[in-house]
């Protein structure tokens, strides 16, 4: 698939087939896309938690109780270590930018392999942190289900976006 088709075809998927797990080689390609993402000063302040055991999935699913989320065979949680992120002289930390880039790389890699994702930030942070036994330094940035859509699911194929002339200024 060419890159323009990958970025144009990506949609938030809210339909997962719980009987069809993603092959390990595909999951590793997705995770590796995050691993090779750029980060400020090459600090790589991330951890990628691939949740697939029934017990941990059950706990993680409670942090975002949407019915469609309960069906995904895998959940990817992106965690950052704030102390490992690059900090500019004025105190600004690159942590959110670094983690967003890594997450986006993995979401696009999943799209390239036909794996559905849905970027989620509206989870119960306290519940999720407890489920994953995270340390005080770990910051949960986002999570996404990973899985194949249910049979019969069709993407909408149409997203509203502002015109290029509305978002670009040539100087």
Residue pairs with C-beta under 8 A, 6 or more apart in sequence:
1 9
1 112
6 108
6 111
6 112
7 108
7 111
9 111
9 155
10 107
10 108
10 111
10 117
11 155
11 156
11 157
11 159
12 117
12 118
12 119
13 116
13 117
13 118
13 145
13 149
13 153
13 155
14 66
14 68
14 118
15 68
15 71
15 116
15 149
15 150
15 153
16 68
16 71
16 72
16 73
16 116
16 145
16 147
16 148
16 149
16 150
17 71
17 73
17 147
17 148
17 149
17 150
17 151
18 71
18 72
18 73
18 147
20 73
20 147
20 148
21 52
21 73
21 74
21 147
22 30
22 73
22 74
22 115
22 146
22 147
22 148
26 113
26 115
27 50
27 74
27 146
29 109
29 113
30 76
30 106
30 109
30 110
30 113
30 115
30 146
31 48
31 50
31 76
31 106
32 109
33 105
33 106
33 108
33 109
34 46
34 48
34 78
34 102
34 103
34 105
34 106
34 109
35 44
35 48
35 102
36 105
37 98
37 101
37 102
37 104
37 105
38 101
39 45
39 46
39 85
39 86
39 94
39 98
39 101
39 102
40 85
40 86
40 94
40 97
40 98
41 86
41 94
43 84
43 85
43 86
43 94
43 98
44 84
44 98
45 80
45 81
45 82
45 84
45 85
45 86
45 94
45 95
45 98
45 99
46 78
46 79
46 80
46 81
46 98
46 99
46 102
47 78
47 79
47 80
47 81
47 138
48 76
48 77
48 78
48 79
48 102
48 106
49 76
49 77
49 78
49 79
49 132
50 74
50 75
50 76
50 146
51 57
51 60
51 74
51 75
51 76
51 77
52 73
52 74
52 75
56 131
56 132
57 75
59 130
59 131
60 75
60 77
60 128
60 131
60 132
60 143
61 69
61 70
61 75
62 124
62 127
62 131
63 123
63 124
63 125
63 127
63 128
63 131
64 120
64 122
64 123
64 124
64 128
64 143
69 118
69 120
69 145
71 147
71 150
72 145
72 146
72 147
73 146
73 147
74 145
74 146
74 147
75 143
75 144
75 145
75 146
76 106
76 117
76 143
76 144
76 145
76 146
77 128
77 132
77 140
77 142
77 143
78 99
78 102
78 103
78 106
78 140
78 141
78 142
78 143
79 132
79 134
79 138
79 139
79 140
79 141
80 95
80 96
80 98
80 99
80 138
80 139
80 141
81 137
81 138
81 139
82 93
82 95
82 137
82 139
83 137
85 93
85 94
85 95
85 98
86 93
86 94
86 98
87 93
87 94
88 94
95 139
95 141
96 141
99 141
99 142
100 141
100 142
103 119
103 141
103 142
103 144
106 117
106 144
107 117
107 119
107 144
110 116
110 117
110 144
110 146
111 117
114 148
115 146
115 147
115 148
116 145
116 146
116 147
116 148
116 149
117 144
117 145
117 146
118 144
118 145
119 142
119 144
120 142
120 143
120 144
120 145
121 141
121 142
123 140
123 143
125 140
128 140
128 143
129 138
129 140
132 140
134 140
